[in-house]
Amino acid sequence: MSKNIYIVGAGAIGKALAVFLKLNNKNVTLIRGSKDNEACYTEKIYITLPDNTELEANIEINTLSNVKKLDGIIVLTNKSFGNQDLSNLLKEKVNGSPLVILQNGLGVEQPFIDNGFSEVYRCVLFATSQVISKSKLRFKPVSVSPIGVIKGSHDTLNSVVDQLSNVYFLFKYEQNIQTLIWKKAIANSVFNSICPLLEVDNGIFHRNERVMSIAKRIIQECISISKEIGITLNTNEVEDSLLFISKSSDGQLISTLQDINNKRETEIETLNFEIVRIATKLGKQNLVKETKLLGELVKLKSDLSRKI
């Protein structure tokens, strides 16, 4: 496997990972997912860690139109609503290179499966990153982020984990990735709906019992749907996981709130709305009424913010 690492998506997570890998002596290129036909350039990116340690690295930033072949590990940190178009753009450039998806939500890998990608891996992200200014970020790890096989080989996955993992942003091999994808998607459906609507940071759930009571109702709705498709989750474990993330990322703003504040489209389609879509397909849409309502309110808030 080539030692090159391409990170598609120059947002908060993509930039942070690029800096950590560059400081780990990796040959890393950051590719802007939303821009094309622009010249390659170098940007100095600064990262502040929870203990106020400051890191910096010069990162090469390019666009897909300038790259004929992506020979190495391809990491997707772009917004998941762009996956269909991105899968079409990447199809002729990948040549069997492993694709690692660092995105939240359900079904985000499907466009790449449908387009015939041979090596697809999913990461359940346990880290938060927040843009402070154009080249400055605040990064906070929550736990080790697991990566599992969607389509591909376990040997390749082990190599991918070895190449991506670093002292600041840890990854690990995960056998049962689908259960973790659902567990995290449910937590994200809570964070990415309630926090933007209340305009508060991630720590609200461990600080406020009334807000946590709403979270518990959403968790219960979503678990009822996961059970219908054969993924059994323990309610207490999901609630504990949400509280752990809330405490670990206290003060950080969830990505959807950052997107709304910056007048960008959100990923609510692959969270609340994807769970509602699955429920509707099963004829169980009445089980996810609050999950649907919160998703609709976030979508409305996002749409209104971009019209101002």
Disulfide bonds with the S-S distance in Angstrom:
none
